[in-house]
């Protein structure tokens, strides 16, 4: 029976472990200098090392915003009757992919796009707001493509909590706010941690929208652009591998930090099991 | 803050009803529950008993009618403002809190002083005999213990009314008997009123001061256990209360007792409602026994020994099936004569056949 996992193991070895280890090895074989030359170069060049903060400046607020907004929306949606329809609509941006969404946003958020036209016609602004080719263009696109994902995850974690628990808290005198704080939120923490981690990893590896909607030479020069430039414009695969390793390292550190923080708060089960 | 005080006199359900779409789950139920009373809502699944309980708790809104606690109307209050205690079928213990914190939940909600919470939780733990498990999580204790935590959590706030929704249905037979006695003991020591939902007639008979039999959203009979057992108001209630022999018949002669015919034999019985002509005769298997001069001739189809006595199944010449009890051994194929005392033969109008 254990042989049945063999295809999956081979798959992972061939498509994940081997490229990863090869990349790691490559990153220590720079075009010139010692073994750590690529890493030294990265942290010496502000054009390179500032990509880390620029990416974090996008990924962290977007992730937090998506998760924080997902919770109240999911709380409301779980009581709705046409939940299936809504979730289907929300899945669409995920399936379309970031490139198509970015293309759409280019016209939608542009100076003559719907958003600015409506705001101008309503007299809320005097001149068109600049929403493209800067930080906010990328931010908005990450929210639009990331929100359905965080929302659907949050919704599924929330509906996994036995509704009788909330009823029990209500009968025991807890008003809605307290039921959320003392019962739902603690039980959601494990799921929210996973949601935060996955959403963060997704946002941290932003690439197409940072180029199409952002300012790829300035404010939204994210770390994946740096890796791309190194690999395909400078043909320095070794440096590109080093940047990819740094990307992975940062993601792992953040995810581990999230999981550690969860462990401090709560680690029990989400449903009351029978003894 | 809970509005209800412990010294209430009565909870009144005033023509309450509840619809789910086109389904009338609860139809025009009127009932008064006095302080100290133990009421069982009894009925088959889908009869509206849990709906009634959830309406009283405030977890479901009423479609019509009103609920009163003495002079205060409470059906417009949310569940958190009624101050009742409730024990759920699956216990609904908070899995992330210890037994102690689960029980303390309602007191913390009321912002009681720490010392008082700790004292009252200790008392509740003693009452349900769980002091040793106080620091465990619900997942680490047995089903019976979880059930007692659920009871302790509901009663520690000293509610005027404790609502229980089939609290014993997830337990095994032995534990169920123990917990039944425990629930009655706790009820007696608290002096609150309890409303207990069950589909198990034995549970209702042994626990309750008064039983409300429900069927299809309606109250069919309200009475004390003895009355319900001996004199059910309707044929469908009789069937639910263990009158396994329900035989269609005709009234032959009226008088102090009615005489009906079963399989050609004449049998005297007690009318439970106005009956003319077509009737439905209800007899418990334990009241129908063989005797040499008994009126109904039948042949034994099957019999089983239940220790001390036999329970059997017989058929008359015209095919009527009868369940009976016998102190002597009977075996399949035996010809017997069956009869029952007139006060144990209940006669209903055939109109409300279940």
Interface residues (C-beta under 8 A of the other chain):
Chain A: X162 X164 X165 X167 X168 X169 X170 X171 X172 X173 X174 X175 X178 X182 X183 X186 X187 X266 X268 X269 X270 X271 X272 X273 X274 X275
Chain B: X1 X2 X57 X58 X59 X78 X79 X80 X81 X82 X83 X84 X85 X86 X88 X90 X91 X92 X93 X94 X95 X96 X105 X106 X109 X110 X137 X138 X139 X140 X141 X142 X143 X145 X146 X153 X154 X157 X163 X170
